[in-house]
Structure formats: C-alpha cells, structure tokens
Amino acid sequence: MRVKEETIDQIRQSLDIVEVVGDYVQLKKQGRNYFACCPFHSEQTPSFSVSPDKQIFHCFGCGMGGNVFTFIMELEGMSFIETVQFLAEKAHIDLGETISNQAGQTKRNKSDRESLYFAFDLISQFYHYLIQNEKFGNLGLTYLLNRGFTKEIIQKFNIGYAVDSWDTLTQFLQKRKIDLALMEKVGVLSKRQFDHKYFDRFRHRIMFPITNHRGKVVSFAGRVLTDEKPKYINTPESDIFHKGNLLFGFHLARQDIKRTNQVILFEGYLDVIKAHQCGVTNCVASMGTSLTETQASLLTRHAETIIICYDSDDAGIEASFRAAAILGKEQHIIKIAKVPNGLDPDDYMTKFGGEKFLSDVIGASQTVMSFKMNYLRRGRDLNDEGDRMRYVEEVIKEIATLTKAVERDHYLRLLSEEFSISLDALKHQQYQIYRQRQRKNQNQNHQKRPPVVFKKLTTLYPAHEMAERRLLAHMMRNDEISEKVQEVIGGSFHIPLHQAIAAHLYAYYLGGNPPDLGAFIHYLKDTELQQKASDIAMMDVNEEVSDQEIDDYMNQIQNYNKIAEVERLASERKKAEQDNDFERATKLLAEMITIKNQLNRR
C-alpha cells in the first residue's frame, strides 16, 4: 500500500507541527522554538523541542525526533497509512481513492485492525438505532430518560441498547458478511458449545461505545437496567483496545482541557456523560479501574491541574489516593473533590445541576494533603487526648511523604496552630520519619534496581564529529553547500550515521527536491536516521555561513585520519623512548613531521 509523495508533501505543508504536537503536550515558547516535557519518556525538566521554522521535533533527553508524521506514528502507535489518513483529515485534505485504489481491497479484506474499526463503528450505529426505535429500544431509552439523560446527550455519545434477544446482532452482522469468528474473539458475540452457533453476548443492556483518542470505536461496555450482577460487561482487550491506555471521553474533552488547562477525572462513564449534559466538558473517566501510568501521563501532558472526582464512598476515596500518588510523580497541581451527602457525581449533577457542581464540588476541591488531613479526622474525637495524638501522628507520617520541604513546612504549621503543639517538636518528629523513609527507599533501590545510566542532555563531541554535525546541518538547509561538499569529500564522513545522512542528502537533492527539513526527514524512512537527522537539524548554526567556515569543516573531516595517525605515532614514539629504542623513536618522529607538513600545506 503506497501513497504518492505529492500527497504526503501536501499534507505536511498544510499542517503546523506546533499545532499538531500542541494537541498532545503543553508547549511553551522559548526563543524561536517551543519546549515541553517529552511525551515519549518520563521527565520533569522539559527537553522536548519543536521548531516551527524547521517543522520538526527532537527530544534532547531520549533522542526521539522527526517530522509531524513521525510524531503521530510513534505517539499514537499508528501505521504510516493510518497516520496519513489521520493527518489528511486534520488538514481537511480529501484523499479520495488514493489509498483504497492502490490497495485494491474492500473493507472485508482489510487487516484485522481495520476490520475491527469498521465492524465496531457499524455495531455502534446499530445499537444506537435500536435505542431510538420505539418498537425495540423503548426500555433502554426510558431507563436513560428516567435517570435524567436527554435525547441530545444520548445522541452525542452515540449510546445504544442491546435488545433482550439471542441473535439480533448476530443476524445483523451475518447479513453484512462480518467475520463472526472475529466478533467472538473480541467479545461482541459468544459461541454455544453444543452446536457451535454464535449468539449475542450483550442482551437487555445499555450500550456505551468506548472510543480511542481519535474518536474511533474500539470497545463496548454494556450496563444492566436492573440490579442484577454484573452491572457492567465489557469487551476484552484486543488489537485496537487496551483499557489502561485510554480515558473515556478524551476525544470530546481534549480542546476544553487545553483551553482551561484543567481536567476533571471521574471514575465512570455516566459521570462524564452527565457532566457534558450539564456543560462541564473538560472531563474524562478512568473507566472504573485503578489509574494506570499511561493514563496519568496522558492527563499530565495536557493539563497543569488535575482534579480527581471519584465516588465518595471509602472505596472511591482510597482509589482517589492511589490515583493522586501516580499523578503526583509529575510536577502538577493535583486536587481531590468530594461529592457531599454520599452521592455519586452523576447523581449530584442530576439533583443540583452543573453550576452547583462546579462551585460546590470542583470549587471546593483540596490539595491531596489537605484532603487526607480532613479524611483522617473521620471517626475521631479530637477533644480526646488519645484520639488527638493518634491523629497528629498519622498526619505527620503523611506529611513526611511530601517531597518538597516548603510543603512539609506549610502543613506542619497548620497542625501546630490548630493543636497548639510546638512547631519544632513536630518538625523533629517529621524529620525522623522522613529520614527513615529515605534510608528504606535507598536500601530497596540499592538491592533491587540495576545501575541506571543517565543520558546527558548536553553532549561534548570530538572536533571532527562536531565538524561533521555542523556541516550536515548546513547541507540540510542549503543545496549548494551540499553540492560543494559532495564534490570535495563525497562520502568521507567518519561517523557511519553521518555518512548515511550525507548519502541520502545527495540523492534527495539529485531528485530535484528543494531544501526542506521536514520533507528530508520523511525521505529518510529509517527511524534511527530520522532521529539523528532531527538532532542535527535542531542545532543553532549561522544561517549566513561563509565559504571559509564550510572549508574549515571539510578540512577537519579530511584531516582527521592524519591527525589520528600523528597521535598514534606520538604514543608509539613515547613507548620507544621508554624502551631506550632511540633509533625507532627518531624514525617515528620523522613520520610525524612528514604528516604535519602535509597538514600545514592544506
């Protein structure tokens, strides 16, 4: 399957990499470039750079780099064709039959991934059709309306209904020649053991389509209309669905999260849907499971403030603390909101509306430490000395987990003022706990962790290697310089990757292509070459470079072997003198002088 280079160039030139990357990370302008914490590895100091002039990105921490196509392919895990389709849609470019004609395939002959996307979209539309049909979906629609959901919000989230039948969906899929075995594999259908016939797995359930971050349906969750268990049945993980990598409602919330720089994290589907109905649209759900590192990374990449609003029962609060611990690894503002009166967020918004939810629940959210301090009060009589001291000790243990000294000091002062306890005494006890915890962590790390090798953000290169890097940087910007280098030194670069990049540059310009960093990086294809080229392209070099500077770089490269030979001869001469072999030492000196004279004549 191929796409014309002209089409790829049109897509790339129609998009600004800053805008595309900005949908995934919070970019801040510094000088000519934009910086952020890298989405490809965990870091607290931004080393991920995007150049609007060059239309490329590069991380100086992990080395990842490339153009807009590389970014989407690596971050979204898409194939190249999927990336082209995704970016073409973003650029409002109609591919027409550019891809499908070349593939010569129908939908039924696509890969399993494409077949699943097609089938799940079809199933989602079918379930949604049923809930709108009075004959089939009245029970499902009535249930949702009674719970306070409007027809408009049912439409927005494409909510559906699986009728109480054994073969309604099966027959629908069979008539459309969808692979039933594949549908069983992904948990939409089941198979009877005695006659091996397929039947509907979801029956008499409200159907929630789960979409990926591009809005494509990748899974389903079916909720019962009664109190029977299990309340939810989900399709299992598949080639297109990994639950721990997705947040429900993210594709609808992305722009509002970016606008507000804040995201509300719910636990369940209904909380998100009801919030949207009430006008609260910067929200997502972790889908009832413990928050994963991947989900946390997705949240912290897009918002500075994350407000956790799980159910207000003990299980929900404990889950909030676990989520906060994962989110707190990054330098972000993490808060916890508690819904009063033991209500779920969905029930609260149904009863009081979105404005009161924002003012009295989200507006009253607290930092994790403040929330814990209040939570630890439950069931205690703080007028009782024993209860009071036990409470203080527990709070000190929690304060000792904070990494910032200023935060520890702040909460210790609150404790001191409320209970009239010496601040010095509290600090002393907290410090003892803090040091014990540090020693324990250090011992565990020493015993369990392999040695960690940190990659320096600033690398010092040997002179000849730096000359090659600077020369390539100028060659990528100027085809005349590249032509001159090709005539003088050709492929005589000493670093293999540099040699390969130079060879591709010569071929790129020979094909009549103009200097274009983004286009050249796409031309390279090989990931390692793309990353190295983007690293070199991000270098700050003088745009008005002189012929003398280019000649100096080429001389350094050409002379490198002779300089290395002089260093080798000097080492051998020193050893000969130590061995009292003065005849050999004199001969080696003569060779060194000859090579140096050759260098001076250049």
GUDO-822825 format. One record per residue: residue in one letter; x, y, z of N, C-alpha, C in turn. Coordinates in steps of 0.02 Angstrom, whole numbers, plus 50000, padded with zeros to 5 digits. Atoms other than C-alpha are relative to their C-alpha. Example, Ala and Ser with C-alpha at 12.3 -4.5 7.8 and 13.67 -1.06 7.14 Angstrom:
BEGIN
A500454994150000506154977550390500455006050000 S499584994149997506844994750357499615005550037 
END
This chain:
BEGIN
M500434994050000500005000050000500445006250000 R499584994150007500805016449942499575006449992 V500324993550009500355034849947500495004349960 K499564995850041501025047149819500375005150043 E499594995249963502435058249882499695007049998 E500314993450004501495073549818499455000850052 T500544999849950500035069049932500295001050070 I499674999449935501195067050082500265007050010 D499744993149996502035083750044499435005050011 Q500584995549993500325092150029499744999950072 I500245000649931499785085450199500485003550047 R499494997249955501425090250283500025007649996 Q499974992750009501425107850209499365003550024 S500644997149979499595110450260499945000350076 L500055000449927499935107050444500595003650032 D499474997049959500925116550575500164995050055 I499835005149951501875104050682499895002550072 V500124997249933501695115850831499284998750022 E500715001149984499795114450823499864992650011 V500125007249993499825095550799500294997450066 V499685002249938501055092450942499655003250060 G500344996449946500135105451047499354996750023 D500595003849980498615093951048500174994550050 Y499795005649958499645081351147500415002250061 V499604997649944500805091551259499925007550007 Q500044992849987500845108851338500665003249977 L499404996950027502085118551232500075007250026 K499854993249979502925134351297500565002849957 K499514997150045503875145951182500605002750038 Q499374997449973505695149351223500445001749940 G499624998050059506605159451091499614998449937 R500325001650063506215152850918499624993550002 N500315006749996505675135450974499514999550057 Y500475001649946504355127751086500274994050039 F499745005549958504765116251233499444997150043 A500475003549956503835103551339500354994050030 C499755006549976504125088051443499844994849947 C500055004750056504385073751323499434995050010 P500555004949994502845062851288500244992849990 F499745006750014503985048151244500394997050058 H499675002849940504875046451412499845004650059 S500174996349940504625052151591500565004950018 E499514995049980505495068351639499645005850034 Q500294994349966505225083651747500265006649972 T499724994150032506345095951654499894999649925 P500155000450071505735099951478500624999649956 S499445000750047506965093451348499754998449930 F500335001550064505725090751206499895006549963 S500014993750038505885104151072499644999249934 V500354999950065504785108550923500205006449964 S499794994250039505415120050786499475001849948 P500504998050050504065129650690500335001849933 D499644998250062505375135650563500184993749960 K499775006150034506025118150525499464994749995 Q500565004850000504365109050557500234993050020 I499775006449972505245095450657499995000450076 F499955000349927505355089750838500614995850018 H499455004149976506775082550941500025000350076 C499915000249927506985076851121500744999150015 F499305000449983508715080251190500134995250058 G499935004949946508375067851330500034992949975 C500045007050023507865051751242500224999249927 G499765000550069508405056051064499454999349948 M500545000750048506685053950984499945006549960 G500074994150041506445065550837499714998349932 G500285001150067505695067850664499545005649981 N500484995050023504305076950575499314998450027 V500685000949973502425077650601499754992849992 F500205007050010502175060150528500324995550052 T499655004049950503495052750643499675000750068 F500294998749934502705060950795499364996150011 I500645003449994500965053950764500094992450000 M499885007250004501595036650715500264997250066 E499685002549938502665034850872499545000850060 L500404998749941501455042650996499334996249999 E500655003350006499815035250932500074992549984 G499905007050017500585018550880499654998249935 M500355001250064499835020250705500504997549948 S499615001650059500455012850544500085006449959 F499904994150041501065025050412499365002049963 I500624998650037499455023450311499485003050047 E500484997249952498395026550467500185007250017 T499774993249985499465041850504499835004849943 V500174995950058499225048550328499255001750001 Q500734998949999497335046250343499815004950056 F500144995849942497305054350516500195007349987 L499764993250012498345069550465499655003249940 A500374997350057497435071450299499325002750023 E500644997749972495795072750394500105006450039 K499854994149961496585085450511500135006149956 A499844994650047497195095550362499435001549952 H500584999350044495485094150277500194998649927 I499805002250067496285085450128499644993549984 D500385006050020495175072950038500474995449962 L499575004850033496205057649996499644996649942 G500395003350052494805051449885500134992550001 E499865007150005495275034249824500754998749992 T499285000550006497145037449832500274993750032 I499755005849964497405023749960499624993749981 S500395006150011495975011849928500124997049931 N499885002650067496305010549740500664996349996 Q499355003250002498125006549766500004993550039 A500035006249960497694993649897499624994749964 G500415004950036496404985449785499624995550046 Q500345004249950495454979549937499315002850014 T500644997949973493694980050002500065000150075 K499974999749927493284983250185500064993150031 R499995006749969493034964750216500684996649994 N499355003150009494794960850157500565003850034 K499494996149965495684973450266500304995950056 S499695003249943496824968850410499504999550057 D500445000749942496034963550574499855006750033 R500104993449968496294981150644499485004049962 E500484996250040495374989450501499314996850000 S500655003649997494034975950504499645001550065 L500304998649935493764979150689499735007150003 Y500244993050000493644998050668499355000549961 F500604999750042492374995550529499414996650034 A500545003849968491364982350623499745003550062 F500214996749938491344991750789499615006349986 D500384994150019490765007650705499304998049977 L500655002550024489374997750620499564997850058 I500375002449942488864989450784499765005850043 S500194994149960488875006150875499395003549969 Q500574996950034487705013550745499374995750006 F500575004649994486594998050755499675000550069 Y500274999449932486404998850944499655006750010 H500294993349993486065017550933499335000449962 Y500635000250038484735014450800499464996650041 L500505003849962483885001750914499715004150057 I500254996149943483765013751063499535005549977 Q500434994750027482925026650951499354997249971 N500585003250030481675013950884499504998050054 E500505001249947480075013450988499864992650008 K500175007049997479754995250945500524996050038 F499475004049970481454988751002500325003250062 G499584996949950482275001651113499655003950054 N500374995949952480895008951221500244999050071 L499775001549932481515000151379500655003750015 G499364996749989483275006751358499945007550002 L500084992850003482755024351312499655002650063 T500374998049940481515025451457500464999950061 Y499535000549944482875019651579500455006150003 L499544994350001484065033451524499645006650014 L500384993949988482725046951521499815000650074 N500185000049929482185041951697500605001850044 R499394998349963483995044051753500235007149986 G499854992950011483975061851690500415001649939 F499624998750062484875059751524499535002349945 T500414997450054484225069351375500144996349935 K499905003250066483995063151197500615003049964 E499434996750032485305075851142500664996950024 I499375002949975486655068451256500074992749980 I499995006950025486175050751204500275000049929 Q499764999350069486475056451026500755001649999 K499304997750000488135065051068500484994350014 F499565005649981488885049351148499824993549963 N500205005850041488015037651025499824994050043 I500205005449954487305027551170499474995649966 G500475004650032486335012151116499684995150048 Y500355005049960485314997451175500044993249966 A500005006950025485564978651154499364996850023 V500665002849983483834970751147500074993250033 D500005006449964483374955551250499874994349951 S500065005150053483684943451107500664996449993 W499405004050006484924929651070500375001049934 D499685000050065485274933450888499885006349958 T500134993950039484774951250838500645002849969 L499374997550026486564957350822500334994949954 T499695005350040487174940650755499745000049929 Q500304999950067485954941150610500205006349961 F499814993750031486364959450576500714999549971 L499315000650023488224955550563500074994949944 Q499965005450050487954939650463499775002649931 K500264997350063486934948850331500505004749966 R499514995350027488354961350311500694996749991 K499405003950013489634947350295500595002050044 I499474998649950490604952550451500254993350027 D499695006149976491804939050513499754998550072 L500295001549934490814931150659500524997250047 A499475002749957492344921850723500415005650031 L499634994249974493254938450740499595003750052 M500444996749952491744945750829499954996250066 E499985004049938491784931350953500665001450036 K499344998849971493644934250980500045006550039 V499984993449967493354952451027499425001050048 G500494999849947491894948351142499335003149985 V500664997450018490404955051045499504994449996 L500415006050005489714937751011500294994550044 S499785006149966489814921051102499824994149957 K500135006050040489774903251036499774994450047 R500255005749960488734888651102500464994049990 Q499555005750005489754873151140499674994149964 F500325006250025488454860051089499895000249924 D500104999950073488114866350911500445005149964 H499504995450028489494879450887499685005949963 K500334994250031488224892850837500155006350041 Y499864993649967488544911150875499355003150026 F500574996449973487394921650984500235006650031 D499844993349973487304939351054500254999550071 R499735000049932488384941951208499655005350043 F500334994649964487534958251257499244999749987 R500735000450007485664956851292499685004250056 H500364995749953484484969351376500485004250041 R499514995749967485884981451415500075006649962 I499814993650029486264999851386500714999349974 M499355001050031487745000151267500375006749992 F499574994150005489135013051286500594998449954 P499415001050042490355013751140500605003650031 I499384997149973492125016851201500455001749940 T499604997850057493185026951081500735001250020 N499314998149987495045029651065500065007649996 H499914992849996495805046951069499885003549934 R500174997150064495395049450886499254999549986 G500725000550008493545045750912499774993749966 K500205006450031493565028250835499774995150054 V500265004849951492515015050924500474994050003 V499535005649992493675001750997499754994750049 S500255004749950492624993251131499285001950019 F500684998649976490904992151213499954998150074 A500195001749932490254992451391499254999650003 G500725001049995488524985451424499765000250072 R500244999249932487574990851580499294997250007 V500665002949988486084981451653499515005650018 L500534995249983484424990451676499714998550068 T500275002149935484064981151838500584999850050 D499485000549949485034977251997500414993649996 E499645006450006485684960551934500755001249988 K499284999850009487554956951930500204995649941 P499604994049990488704960151848499665006149970 K500314993850024488194978251825500245001649929 Y499724998650066489374980251676500324993849970 I499625005050038490004968251543500395003949947 N499584996450048491454974351437500294995149948 T499625004050048492254968051278500724999850025 P499315000749975494014961551316500495004249960 E499484996550037495644969351261500124996649933 S499905002650068496064967351077500575003849967 D499474996450037497244973550942499895007550001 I500154992850002496364990450947499795002850067 F500244997649935495864991451131500434997550057 H499635001549939496984992251284499745004950052 K500394995949954495944998551428500445004950039 G499564995849960497405005351529500325005749962 N499704994750041497935016551384499505005549982 L500524995350022496275025651360499655003350059 L500444996549953495215038251453499345001249965 F500664999250031493355038251418499845007449991 G500214993250014492775054251334500575004749982 F499434995650011494525060751299499965003749934 H500024996850065494245064351115499515005949998 L500484994549996492755075451160500245005650045 A499794995149949493645084151304500665003549983 R499314997750012495365087251227500065007649993 Q499944992850012495055105151167499835004150062 D500194996349940494195110751327500514999150056 I499455001049953495575103051432500575004849984 K499464995550022496835112851330499825007350016 R500234993149989495795128851345500035002050074 T500034998549928495575127751535500644998250037 N499395002649967497245119351572499834996150063 Q500245003849942496245108651692499584994149976 V500415005850017495465091351685499704997050063 I500345003549945494185082951798500004992649984 L499955007350010494495064351819499444996550038 F500535004049970492935053951851500184992749998 E499895007249997492775035451883499624996449945 G500435003850045491345030251769499745003849940 Y500274997250062490535033051600499445005050014 L500594995849989488915040251669500185006850029 D499784993649972489855053651767500215004949944 V499774995850056490675060151608499415002349957 I500584998550043489065059351507499565005350032 K500424995249964488065068551640500355006850004 A499624993749997489445081651657499945003849935 H500084996850066489375085251470499305002949993 Q500694997650005487495086951482499915006450041 C500054994249956487745099751621500485005649979 G499554994850025489025109551520500714999650026 V499325001049974490575102851609500354995249951 T499745004150055491595096751461500754998450004 N499285001649994493415096251520500104994150048 C500005005749954493185079051598500094993449962 V499905006750027493665060851568499884995050057 A500085005249949493455044251658500524994649991 S499515005550002494705030651704499654993349993 M500415005950015493295018151672500004994950056 G500125004449943493115011151846500594996050024 T499415003849979494865004151861500505004750031 S499464996049973496405009951952500355003749944 L499664995950050497255023951858500684996949984 T499365002850021498735017551756500505005649987 E499474995250015500405025951724499885003349932 T500124997350067499925028051541499445005250001 Q500554995249994498275036451584500235006350036 A499754994349963499155047651709500435004549956 S499574996250046500445052751578499585003949950 L500454996650048499035057051458499705006350032 L500304994349964498245068451589500525005650011 T499504994949983499845077251642500305003349938 R499764996950061500345080351462499545005649977 H500504995450028498755090251430499765005350049 A500264995249952498365099551591500475001050059 E499584998449942499265108251733499654997850065 T500385001849940497865104751859499554994049986 I500425005950006497045087751881499594999350064 I500455000649942495515086451995499674993149998 I500275006849997495055068752047499325000450034 C500684999849973493185066752074499684993149994 Y500275006749999492825048552111499404999650046 D500565000949955491375041352209500225001750072 S499834997549933491285047552389500004994650054 D499955005349950491235030452474500734998550014 D499315001549980492775023052558500424997249942 A499645002950057493245013052402500205005549951 G499864994550046493135028752295500555004650026 I499494995749970494185038952416500694996749998 E499375003650003495525025552427500274999949928 A499804999850071495545024752236500265006949982 S499774993150012495745043752235500725000950024 F499324999449973497285042452346500514996349955 R499555003750044498045029152232500135003849935 A499924996050062497715039852078500445006150012 A499604994149983498455055052164500744998350007 A499305002149992500035045252207500344999249932 I499725000950067500285040852023500085006849965 L499984993550032499875058351961500515004650032 G499554995749963500955066352095500734999149983 K499305001150020502545059352018500245005649954 E499834994350043502485073951896499885006550039 Q500064993649965502605092251947499365003649977 H500644997150018500755096251928499585001350063 I500464998649944499345102752038499484994550001 I500475005549993498355087652098499525001550057 K500504998749948496725090152193499504994350002 I500545004949992495335079052259499365003650018 A500664997149986493505083952256499554994750029 K500465004849969492245075452370499285002249988 V500714998650011490425074452320499644999150067 P500325000549934489375078052477499404995350001 N500615004049987487955067852551500054992949973 G499925006950024488695051352490499764998849930 L500245000750069488115054752312500574998749951 D499535000650055488995049452153499995006549960 P500024993950041489495063752035499405000449954 D500585000350045488135058151913499365002050037 D500614998649960486775058552048499995007350023 Y499974993149976487385075252116499825005049945 M500154995450055487325083851947499274999449978 T500715000950017485605076351912499575004050049 K500414996849948484965083552076500115007650003 F499854992949988485865100452083500235003849938 G499784996550061486495104251906500745001349997 G499294999150014488165108551830500315005950036 E499714994149968488405126051904500164998750073 K499885001649929488225119952083500564994850007 F499465005049999489355105152044500685003549994 L499364996550010490715116951981500185004350061 S499854995449944490545129152127500104996250066 D499995003149934490215117452275500424993650004 V499605006249999491155101652223500705001349971 I499354998650031492535106352100500325006150032 G499734993949968492725123652176500254998850070 A499795001649932492915115852348500534994650003 S499485005250001494225103252293500615002250039 Q499434998549957495755102052403500634996649973 T499385003550015497575097752382499974993150033 V500035006949976497905079352414500154999850075 M499825000149930498725082852582499445002950044 S500554997149962497315094152643499414995250003 F500545004950002496045081052589500144994350048 K499825005549955496985067452683499945002150073 M500054997549931497075078152840499285000050024 N500715000149982495185080052838499734992950003 Y500245006950003494905061852792500214996150062 L499755003649941495955055752939499635002050064 R500394998049942494805065153058499394995650012 R500635003749995493325053653023500044994850056 G500045005049947492795043153171500425001650061 R499584998249943493925052553292499695005750040 D500194994649955493515063353441500635004050015 L499374996349992494875076553430500035003950065 N499974997249932494385083153601500314995150049 D499695005249959495005066653670500755000049986 E499274999450009496895067553701500294994149962 G499735006050034497225049653643499855000249926 D500194999550070496245051753482500395005549964 R499664994250030497055068653452500734998449984 M499295001650011498835062153471500094994849945 R499965005050054498495047153360499895003349932 Y500134996350062497795058953229500625003949979 V499404996050015499315070353239500564995649973 E499475004650023500505055553221499874997549929 E500165002350068499575049153067500115005449948 V499914994550046499585066252987500745001349988 I499274999050008501455068253020500294994949952 K499765005350046501755051652931499845001749928 E500194998150068500795058052780500415006049976 I499604994150019501715074752782500714998049981 A499315002350013503365065352783500084997049930 T499955002850068502925057952612500085005549948 L499944994550048502945075252531500735001249982 T499314999250022504505078452428500255007150008 K499794993049995504525097452440500015002350073 A499924997849931505185104852603499505005650017 V500464994549987504085120352584499304997450014 E500665002949988502515109452577499994996750069 R499985003149934503045099452730499965005350054 D500014994649950503355115652825499305003050005 H500664996950001501655122752772499504995950041 Y500505004249966500635107952836500184998850074 L499805000549929501645106252996499785006250038 R500224993849967501255124453035499244999950012 L500725000549991499395121253008499844995550060 L500105004749945499505106553128500195003250067 S499764996749939500475116753255499505005250024 E500474994749981499245131253251499334997150025 E500655002749981497685120353263500014996750069 F499995003949937498255109653410500495002850051 S499554996749953499465121753495500584995450021 I499435004449988500925109753478500625003549972 S499384996850020502725115853465500184998149928 L499805001350070503225117753282500664996249997 D499355003450000504995112253324499924992650015 A500115007149983504355096153402499704996249941 L500305003150059503275092453250500524998949945 K499495000550052504725096053133500504994450016 H499515005149979505895084853233499714993049986 Q500305006650010504675070153229499914998549925 Q500085001050072504285072753045500664998549966 Y499355001050031506135073653002500254992950012 Q499795006949984506475057153091499654995049954 I500385004550044505085048552992500245000849928 Y499784998650069505665056952830500664996649986 R499345003050009507465051052854499954992450000 Q500095007249999506905033352898499734997549933 R500305001850065505855032852740500525000449944 Q499484999250051507305039352635500504994250002 R499515005449993508515026352705499714993449975 K500345006250022507245012452674499974999849924 N500044999850073506985018152494500684999149967 Q499325000750028508855019552464500234992850003 N499805007049993509135001952530499644995749948 Q500385003850049507734995052421500265001249929 N499744998450067508405004152269500674996749988 H499335002950007510164997952302499964992549989 Q500065007350004509574979852320499664997849936 K500445002450054508294979052180500155003049932 R499944996650064508734991552046500684998749967 P499375000350036510044988651912500295007049993 P499704993350009511275002851882499635003949946 V500354995850048510425017251793500515004449964 V499564995850040511335025851651499605006049976 F500354994050020510785043751628500315002949938 K499774997050062510915051351456500065007550010 K499904992949992511655068751463499625003949947 L500364995850047510625082451385500495003749954 T499494996650040512205091251326500574995249989 T499475004750016513465080351236500595003749971 L499394997150027515265085451205500274995249946 Y499775004150055515825079051035500735001549984 P499324998750026517605076750969499965005149943 A500004994550049518115090750850499784997649931 H500195002350068517955080250691499264998249996 E500715001850000516235073950742499565006250001 M500374993850000515625091450782500025003449932 A499944997250068516285097150613499524996649953 E500475003750043515265083450529499285002050014 R500684998049981513705088250626499825006949972 R500144993250024513845106650583499965000249924 L500015000250073514235102850402499344997249974 L500645003050020512695091550387499425004850014 A500534995149984511625104950472499945005249945 H500014995150055512125117350337499784996849935 M500205003650061511915104350199499254999049997 M500725001049998510125101050255499625006549985 R500334993650011509745119550241500155003049931 N499764996750061510675123450079500254994849950 D499815005150049510775112549923500665001649966 E499364998250030512265122449854500584997850043 I499475002549955513295118450008500064992549994 S499995007350007512795100249991500364997949936 E499675001650063513365100249810500755000950005 K499294998649991515045107849858500334994550042 V499745005349956515305095049998500064993549962 Q499995006250039514865080949880500604999849953 E499444999750046516195086749757500674999250036 V499354999949965517565088949888500134993750041 I499875005749956517345074950015499534994149988 G500455005650016515895064449948499744996550062 G500255003949943515535050650072500514998950054 S499455001049952517115052850177499855002550070 F500174998549931516185055850339500234994150043 H499715005349959516915045950485499484996650044 I500535003049959515305042950584499514996649952 P500425003650048514265029350496499315003249988 L500654996950009512595037950529500055006549960 H499894993850038513295054450463500114998349926 Q499875002250068513915045350309499354998349964 A500645001950030512175038250279499565006049987 I500414994050009511315055050304500255004049940 A499714996350057512515063350181499814996649934 A500175003650061512195049750051499275001149981 H500704998750013510315052150069499895007249977 L500074993050020510515071050055500205000949927 Y499794999550070511475069249892499454997549953 A500535002950041510105058049822499375004350001 Y500604995849992508725069349890500035006149954 Y499934994150042509405084849802500064998149926 L499945002450069509825074849645499314998849970 G500685001250024507965070749634499615006449988 G500334993550014507585089349614499625002850059 N500364997649941506935091849792500355006250028 P499714994049970507185109049872500174998750074 P499855000849929507925111150048499355000550041 D500605000149958506525106450170500124994650053 L499805004649947506975098650337499474994650013 G500535004849987505285090650367499944994849944 A500055004550057505235083250192500594995249998 F499415004350001507015076650204499974994750054 I500055005049946506695068150371499514994649981 H500475005150024505185059550295500344995749947 Y499665003650054506275054650145500474994650028 L499515004849971507495045550262499704993250015 K500365006349984506195032350315500274996650063 D499715003749943507405023750437499945004250064 T500134996449937506945028450617500645002850031 E499374997849969508745029350680500295006049962 L499764994450040509245040650536499575006350011 Q500454994349989507705051650563500165003550067 Q499854997249935508135053950747500665003750000 K499354996750004509955057950711499965006449959 A500074994150043509485069950571499625005750035 S500384994849964508205079050680500425003050055 D499544997549949509505080450818500485005249969 I499534995450034510745088550696499635006249975 A500374994450028509405099450616499805005150053 M500194995449946508945106950786500585004250025 M499424996149978510715113750807499935007349978 D499984992950018510915132550810500635001349959 V499434998550043512035136650662499885006749965 N500034993550033512425152950574499694999249930 E500335000650064511215154650429500415003249944 E499574996650049512425166650340500704997250004 V499355003349993513845154150339500475002049942 S499524998150051515435158950246500304993849966 D499665005450034516375148350119500584997550042 Q499425001949960517875148550236499794995250056 E500235004449945516855140750378499854993049973 I500145006550030516245126750264500654996449983 D499355003050016518035123950203500354997450063 D499685002149938518645123050383499704993450025 Y500325006349979517365109550425500244994249957 M499795005450044517845099450272500734998150012 N499305001549984519705101150314500064995850063 Q499985003949938519395094850490499814992749988 I500225006850016518485079750419500534996349960 Q499495003150042519795076350286500654998650037 N499375000749964521245078650406499954995350060 Y500085003949939520515067950543500444993850001 N499605006150001521385051850488500745001550011 K499294998149992523075060750477500145002250071 I499914997849930522835069050647500004993950047 A500025006149959522355052250722500654996049992 E499375003650013523915044650640500575003350037 V499494996349962525015058250717499964998250074 E500095001749929524275054450889500244992850013 R499785007049992524595035850863500764999549999 L499275000050005526405038950809500335003050062 A499744996949939526685050350959499994995250059 S500055005049947526085036651076500534994649993 E499495005250012527235023850994500705002750013 R499344996949989528715036050999500165000550075 K499904999649928528465038751185500194993250030 K499865006849977528465019951214500714997949979 A499325001750024530055017951107500535003350043 E499524996549958530955031051211500054996850069 Q499995003449935530425022251372500394993449996 D499635006350010531175006151299500725001249977 N499324998250023532795015651253500134998049928 D499925001550071532465011651069499995006649962 F499974993250027533045028751008499995000149924 E500015000350073533275023250828499284999949974 R500715000350019531425018650816499645006650016 A500314993749980530935034450909500145005549949 T499814994950050531885045150782499614998949935 K500375001650062531055036050636499275002150006 L500704998249989529325038650712499915007649998 L500034992750000529695057250738500025002749928 A499964997850070530165058950554499334999049965 E500665001350030528495051050503499495005350023 M500454995049973527575063150618500105006849965 I499844993550032528465078250541499745000149928 T500245000450070528045072350365499255001249996 I500744999350000526175070850406499805007150019 K500174993249979526155087750496500135005049944 N499864995650057526965096050345499454999549948 Q500565000950047525595088450236499385003950023 L500584996449972524275095650352500085007549992 N499884992850004525085112850350499935002649929 R500054997950070525085113250160499275000449975 R500705000050022523185110750152499705007050005 
END
